[in-house]
Amino acid sequence: MTLSPYAPIIGLFALAAAFALFSVAAARITGPRRYNKAKLEAYECGIEPSPQPVGGGRFPIKFYLTAMLFIVFDIEIIFLYPWAVSFDALPIFGFVEMVLFIVAVFVAYAYVWRRGGLDWD
């Protein structure tokens, strides 16, 4: 009787699901149940939440600039890792393309820096 090559992966997923379900159930059973108004409100980094208008509030542009900056550098790492792994197999063309890519990312970084996206007031 041979074991399927997917058996370890299925077993790992089953173990992860069992651990997640056990953790949620144990927290619900053993956790305290003393709720008050402060615990039920949204947490905003230790700052008292300000009342929002009925139609919803507007977010400052800094939130979006930070999110875009995170996406730019996240995508850069996603492209840099496979390039670094296969660097020996790539000719000079691969090196030139990566230099151009890093320059493009640096231009985006300089733009965000110049616009004040890295300054927190």
For each residue, the residues with C-beta under 8 A, 3 or more apart:
1:
2:
3: 7
4: 7
5:
6: 9 10
7: 3 4 10 11
8: 11 12
9: 6 12 13
10: 6 7 13 14
11: 7 8 14 15
12: 8 9 15 16
13: 9 10 16 17
14: 10 11 17 18
15: 11 12 18 19
16: 12 13 19 20
17: 13 14 20 21
18: 14 15 21 22
19: 15 16 22 23
20: 16 17 23 24
21: 17 18 24 25
22: 18 19 25 26
23: 19 20 26 27
24: 20 21 27 28
25: 21 22 28 29
26: 22 23 29 30
27: 23 24 30 31
28: 24 25 31
29: 25 26
30: 26 27
31: 27 28
32:
33:
34:
35: 39 40
36: 39 40
37: 40 41
38: 41
39: 35 36
40: 35 36 37
41: 37 38 49
42: 49
43: 46
44: 47 48 49
45:
46: 43
47: 44
48: 44
49: 41 42 44
50:
51:
52: 56 57
53: 56 57
54:
55:
56: 52 53
57: 52 53
58:
59: 63 64
60: 63
61: 64 65
62: 65 66 117 120
63: 59 60 66 67
64: 59 61 67 68
65: 61 62 68 69 112 115 117
66: 62 63 69 70 117
67: 63 64 70 71
68: 64 65 71 72 112 117
69: 65 66 72 73 108 109 112 117 118
70: 66 67 73 74
71: 67 68 74 75
72: 68 69 75 76 105 108 109 112
73: 69 70 76 77 105 109
74: 70 71 77 78
75: 71 72 78 79
76: 72 73 79 80 101 102 105
77: 73 74 80 81
78: 74 75 81
79: 75 76 82 83 101
80: 76 77 83 84 98
81: 77 78 84 85
82: 79 85 86
83: 79 80 86 87 90 94 98
84: 80 81 87
85: 81 82
86: 82 83 89 90 94
87: 83 84 90 94
88:
89: 86
90: 83 86 87 93 94 95
91: 94 95
92: 95 96
93: 90 96 97
94: 83 86 87 90 91 97 98
95: 90 91 92 98 99
96: 92 93 99 100
97: 93 94 100 101
98: 80 83 94 95 101 102
99: 95 96 102 103
100: 96 97 103 104
101: 76 79 97 98 104 105
102: 76 98 99 105 106
103: 99 100 106 107
104: 100 101 107 108
105: 72 73 76 101 102 108 109
106: 102 103 109 110
107: 103 104 110 111
108: 69 72 104 105 111 112
109: 69 72 73 105 106 112 113
110: 106 107 113 114
111: 107 108 114 115
112: 65 68 69 72 108 109 115 117 118
113: 109 110 116 117 118
114: 110 111
115: 65 111 112
116: 113 119
117: 62 65 66 68 69 112 113
118: 69 112 113
119: 116
120: 62
121:
